[in-house]
Structure formats: structure tokens, C-alpha cells
Amino acid sequence: MTDIWNEHADSWDDNSDVKFYADQAFASLVATADICGPGWASKRVLDFGCGTGLLAQKVAPFVGELIAVDTSEKMIAVLEKKHIPNVIAVHGDILATDHQCEADLQSGFDLIYASSVCGFLPDYEGAVLALARLLKVGGHFVQWDWRASDGEDFGLSENRIRNALQTAKFGSIRVEQAFSMETNEQTLPVLIGAGIA
Ligand SMILES: C[S@@+](CC[C@H](N)C(=O)[O-])C[C@H]1O[C@@H](n2cnc3c(N)ncnc32)[C@H](O)[C@@H]1O
């Protein structure tokens, strides 16, 4: 099956909006989980829906191992060409019920993050439950998504994120605006949703 994200892969890293989003997401990840602190040097991280790894390449220097997974083989191919030493790029859908879990994906993660991914999933709430199961106790879950008002199709609302994180039984839940992006004379707010397993 052709993945709609494949056609964006080759030009993804040249898009200034995409780079801005990754910069802002990284800054808020530092503020949320102190990702640059010494405690993270041996930690395992999952970048869910990693794309070309724009955020992974910022996070990788501070963590032990980073598994970057995406359903678009062309996005993964761009990431693989970057040869980031502690990043393992995995092409596949770890949410698929018939997914053969690779060894890299089986053991627990200290952090799972999803940057501009969850709002595009057909079953966001199911995805949060599945990802929560991959976390160690005390592990962090962090997502960033375009803010939708309740009932809108594009993006995720604050309520929807909060409910999903509560249903997945995360503690210390925080859902708020992380940053905003100016495009085509409109301001698009981006929400961060964070919780601890
Ligand atoms: C808007 S892009 C964001 C890419 C990257 N996280 C970034 O911030 O640059 C959404 C990404 O989610 C990926 N994606 C969509 N559904 C997915 C799934 N079920 N599992 C893994 N990746 C998925 C797409 O292939 C695409 O690369």
C-alpha cells in the first residue's frame, strides 16, 4: 500500500515550518522531561512517527538508545541516510494488531514521544493505550499536535488529549499550548500532552 507521507519525505527537511516545529517540540521536551540532564544518558526512547528524524537527531545525543519508528518507508530511508549512531530506524506499524514486535520494540521505554503524529491516526485513543503499554513504570509519554476545537476534524482538542491520557492511566497529566506557528496569516496553536506511566 502506498503511504501518503512518502511523497513528503525528500523535501521534509527543507521545510522551514517543519524545522520550526521540531525546534519548538525539542525545547518543550527539555522543559517537560529535562531530556538534556545526566540521568538520560542510559535511557531508552521511542520516537513514534519519527518522519525523517528531525526531532530524533536533537534528542539522540542526550539518551542511550533511540528507536525511531514510522510507517512511511521513504521517511525512514531519509533518516537512515543520516547515520545517527544511537538511532535505530524501524519501518512498520507497531499499532497493527498483526505486527510482529521486533526485539528493539519489546522492552520498556523511559520516554515515548510523538511529534505531530497522533492527530493523523485513525484511532488516537487506541494508540495511546498501546504506547502506554510499551513504557516502563515512571516512563514519560509526550505528544504534540495541532489544537482542534471540540468536534473539529483537524488536530486534537485539549479535552480529547486529556481524556485519552486519563484512560491510559497516566499520572501527572499536563495538556496545554506548547507553542504556536504563524502560517498564511493565521496562528496555529500546538498542544503538548504529557503524562507519566
Ligand atoms: C506530520 S508527520 C511528522 C513527522 C515527524 N514526527 C516530525 O515531527 O517531523 C507524521 C508522521 O507520522 C507517521 N505515521 C502516521 N501513522 C503512523 C503509525 N501508525 N505509526 C508510525 N508512524 C506513523 C507518518 O508516516 C509521518 O511520517
The ligand as an SDF file (V2000), in Angstrom:
LIG
                    3D

 27 29  0  0  0  0  0  0  0  0999 V2000
    3.3390   15.1930   10.2310 C   0  0  0  0  0  0  0  0  0  0  0  0
    4.4890   13.8760   10.0650 S   0  0  0  0  0  0  0  0  0  0  0  0
    5.5650   14.1710   11.4730 C   0  0  0  0  0  0  0  0  0  0  0  0
    6.9100   13.5550   11.2980 C   0  0  0  0  0  0  0  0  0  0  0  0
    7.8890   13.8320   12.4520 C   0  0  0  0  0  0  0  0  0  0  0  0
    7.3800   13.3540   13.7130 N   0  0  0  0  0  0  0  0  0  0  0  0
    8.2190   15.2910   12.5210 C   0  0  0  0  0  0  0  0  0  0  0  0
    7.8040   15.9500   13.5040 O   0  0  0  0  0  0  0  0  0  0  0  0
    8.9060   15.8030   11.6290 O   0  0  0  0  0  0  0  0  0  0  0  0
    3.5460   12.4630   10.5940 C   0  0  0  0  0  0  0  0  0  0  0  0
    4.3560   11.1780   10.5530 C   0  0  0  0  0  0  0  0  0  0  0  0
    3.6160   10.1430   11.2100 O   0  0  0  0  0  0  0  0  0  0  0  0
    3.8270    8.9330   10.5160 C   0  0  0  0  0  0  0  0  0  0  0  0
    2.7780    7.9740   10.8870 N   0  0  0  0  0  0  0  0  0  0  0  0
    1.4600    8.0310   10.6090 C   0  0  0  0  0  0  0  0  0  0  0  0
    0.8280    6.9550   11.1170 N   0  0  0  0  0  0  0  0  0  0  0  0
    1.7800    6.2150   11.7610 C   0  0  0  0  0  0  0  0  0  0  0  0
    1.7620    4.9930   12.5020 C   0  0  0  0  0  0  0  0  0  0  0  0
    0.6500    4.2810   12.6860 N   0  0  0  0  0  0  0  0  0  0  0  0
    2.9220    4.5260   13.0190 N   0  0  0  0  0  0  0  0  0  0  0  0
    4.0770    5.2280   12.8160 C   0  0  0  0  0  0  0  0  0  0  0  0
    4.1580    6.3810   12.1100 N   0  0  0  0  0  0  0  0  0  0  0  0
    3.0230    6.8640   11.5990 C   0  0  0  0  0  0  0  0  0  0  0  0
    3.8080    9.3700    9.0550 C   0  0  0  0  0  0  0  0  0  0  0  0
    4.3790    8.4190    8.2030 O   0  0  0  0  0  0  0  0  0  0  0  0
    4.6060   10.6680    9.1300 C   0  0  0  0  0  0  0  0  0  0  0  0
    5.9930   10.4520    8.9430 O   0  0  0  0  0  0  0  0  0  0  0  0
  1  2  1  0
  2  3  1  0
  2 10  1  0
  3  4  1  0
  4  5  1  0
  5  6  1  0
  5  7  1  0
  7  8  2  0
  7  9  1  0
 10 11  1  0
 11 12  1  0
 11 26  1  0
 12 13  1  0
 13 14  1  0
 13 24  1  0
 14 15  1  0
 14 23  1  0
 15 16  2  0
 16 17  1  0
 17 18  1  0
 17 23  2  0
 18 19  1  0
 18 20  2  0
 20 21  1  0
 21 22  2  0
 22 23  1  0
 24 25  1  0
 24 26  1  0
 26 27  1  0
M  CHG  2   2   1   9  -1
M  END
$$$$
